[in-house]
Amino acid sequence: MAYETILYEVADEIATITLNRQAKLNAYTATMGYEIVDAMRKADDDRDVRVIILTGAGRAFCAGADISGFADNIKSRSEGDSGNSERRGGMLDYPQLMRTLRKPSIVAINGIALGIGATMSLPRDIRIMADTAKMGFIFSRVGLMPELGSSYFLPRLIGASRAAEVMLTGRHYTAAECLQMGLVSMVVPVDDLVTKAREMAAEIILGSPLSLALTRRGLQQALNGTLESAMEFEGFALGQCYSSPEYREYVSAFLEKRKPDLARIRK
């Protein structure tokens, strides 16, 4: 699939997806939604990809939905169209895709992230932010409510009261405020953002693919589960790890003070 609104690159076992509508501050369109989901699936299916990074080109991460689509949406509804399936079609699958993804994912928020630019960051495993960036869940100010499961994700990330404040006010929050409330895990100078994301990805890559996939699955399931269900899954997952060729190779590599050889496992 040739992409119009994003860039897709794989290097050093890291897939980087870059929102690329710089003249529009990477404003979201239906096409962008389909392309993000397609690129995420491509990266998840690629054996040469271990970690996925999402970021934006230019001054913004994503300034929200392209406002030109709002008038079309109002017009289609006034004419009896009951939904916005074209706009949401690709991204409607995004939250569940992120839940079942096998590869760890990082979002590097390089600039302003508003509306869907904020909500698309929530299902990611790790969120890091440039010190000059801002984030805002501005939906109430255009007569909407947050989507992409953000009413599920945000209270689990920052607590119910703070999530209510963030969503109901529609305020823009600085990177320092996002760090303080736990919405992101790290704030770095904007010029260092992608480098820091790649350094973090390189650390993640030191782990075995199976253990990373199972750990990620356990974290996702724990969002809704109990202590007992978490322990039950951990027991299952450890059994999978212990019986895997990856476990034997990674232990051997550790003892022999060398880098694990995944190519040897895949033969």
Helices and strands as residue ranges (DSSP letters): E 6-11, E 14-19, G 22-24, H 30-45, E 51-56, E 60-62, H 68-78, H 85-88, G 91-93, H 94-100, E 105-109, E 112-114, H 116-119, E 126-130, E 134-136, G 139-142, H 150-158, H 160-169, E 172-174, H 175-180, E 186-188, G 190-192, H 193-205, H 209-222, H 227-242, H 245-256, H 262-266
